[in-house]
Amino acid sequence: MEYTGGEKGPYPPGDALTTPSTGSVTREVHPAQYNVILTDRKQLDYECVSQRNQMTFPITVTKGGENKFTFVWEYPTPQELDLATEDKVTLTFLDADGNPVSDLWITVFPDDDHRPEPRQLVIGETDAFGRVYWVNYEESSFHGYALMTVSQGEEDQLYIYGAHPVAFTVTGSEEFTFLWVPRTDDPSPS
């Protein structure tokens, strides 16, 4: 979302990923005019993005009342495009009973990255089958985190990290399965 006009406020619009199960996202913004830019990128790397399609919708956020907007995506969904792509890495997350865990935000870091600020790759969120696809993967070793965002009210969000970090080595189009158990102590990654 980008600011286009009106009084500037304290809340920067920024980027956000929709939740696969609902297709929704919630952002706190100042009443003003914005362009909501929808893209079907799956991986967000702060050096490049993997984008296939884009649509732009102008909106006006008003003071008071509820501001809800519904947008209709005119292209194939990212899930449809990902399923049709043969050359991809599939990460699947299951709970202790072997059931898929949906709506996990998956972030990984290359193991061989020695910069002061490690290179972060946001792969996306798991679908109803506990899967997330990395369609423009890199061959390397990675470590990262799988976290769940839980709303506790209109403004509060709780981030629940997995008890064990994600670790895997990509050598080509592969599938990885991980056990996801929520941490019960400090929710921030170590």
N, C-alpha and C positions, 0 to 999 in steps of 0.2 A: 504494500500500500504506500502511495506517495502523496504528500501534501500538495494541493494545487491552489488553495485560496482560503480567505477568511482569517480570523484571528489565530495566530500561532499559539499553541499551548505547550504544557510541560511533557506531553506524552509523544515520543517519536513514533511514527507509524511502523516502519521496519518490515521485516519478513516474518512469516509464520507458515508452518505446515498444517494442512487440514488433517483431521483425524479420519483414517480410512473408513471406519465403521459408520460415521455420520456424515462425512464430507464437510464438516463445519470447523470453524476456528473463531475464537473470541479474542478481540483486541481492545485495549483501553486507549481511546484517542480523544483529543480535545474537539469540541464542536467546530467544524470547518468543512471545507470541500476537499475531497481526496479522489484519486484514481485507485481503484482496486485492480491490481494487475494479477491475473490468474495465469500460472504457468504449470506445465506438467513435469517439472523437473523432479527427479527422485533424489539424486545426490546433490548436496550443497557442499562444495569445496570452496573455501574462501579465496581460492585462486582461479577457479573456473566453475561453471555450472553445466549441468546436463539438461538442456531444455529442448523440447520437441515442438510444443505449440504454446501460444499465448493469446489471451483475450484481456481487454481493458474495459472497466465499467466505472463511470464517474458516479460518485455518491456525495450526499450532503448529510453530515452528522449534526443533529440538532440538540439543543439543551433540553433536559427533562424528557421524560418518557423513554420508551425502549426503542433503540435503533437496531432493527434487524433487517438484513438484506439477503435476498436469495438470488443466486446467479445460475444461469443454465450454461453448462459446458457443452460446446458444439463439436468437440473432437472425441476420438476414442479415449477412454480413461487411461490414466497411467498404468493401472493394473492390467488392462487389456493389452496395451503396448508391451509391457514387461513380459507377460505370459507368451506373447508372440515372438519375443526375442529369444533365440536359442543360445547365443553366446552371453551368458550371465552367471553371476554367483548368487546362489540362493542361501539365505540365512534363515533357519527355522528355530523358533523358540517355543519350548514346551514346559509345562509346569511339572511338579513332582508326580502327578498322576498320568502324565503323558498327553495332557490336553493342550491344544495350541493356546498361546498367550497373545492376544491382539492388542493393538494400540501401544506397543512399546516403541519408544524413540531410540533409534540405534545410531550411535556415534562412534567412529573408530579413528585411530591415529596410527600412522606408519611407525613401525618399530625402529627403522633406520633414520628417522628424522631427528637431527640434533640441533635444531634451531631453538633460540630462547623461548619462542612461542610455538609449541608443537602444531603441526598442520592437522587441522580437524576436518574430517569428512563426515557429513551428516548423510547417512545412507537413506533414511526415511523411517516410517513407522510400519510395524507389522500389521498384516491384514487379518481377516477372520480365521485364517488357517495358521496364524503365527509366523507367516513368511514375510520377508522383505527381500527385494531383488536389487542387486547391484549390477546395472546394465552397462556401465562404463568403468568396470573394475580395473584395478592395477595389480600386477603380480608383485607381491611383497608379503612380509609378515605384518600383522596388525594386532593391536589391542584396543579395547574400547569398553563402552558401557551400554547397557540396555536399561532404560528407565521408563517408568510409567508416570504420567501426569494425572493427578487426582484433584478435582475441584472440591474445595471445602466450603465454598460460598461464592458470592459474586466476585470477590477480589482475591481470595486466598487459594493458592494452589500448592499441593504437596507433591514433591518429586520423590518417587520410590525407586531406588537403584536396585539392580540385581545383586545378590549376595556375592556373586563371583563375576569378575570382569570377563569380557569376551576376548578370546585369543585364537587366532587362526592364521594360516599361511595360504595365500592364493597362488596357484601355479597355472591356472586356466579356469575354464568354465566348470564350476564345482558346486556341490551342495554341502552345507554344514548345519548340524543340529546342535542346539545348546539347551541346557536345563536352566530355566529362569525361576529363581526363588527370591522373593523380595528380602532386602536387608531389614533387620529389625533394630539396628543401632543407628549411628549417625548416617543420615541419608546422602551426604555428599561423598563423591568418589575419592579414594585415597591414592 
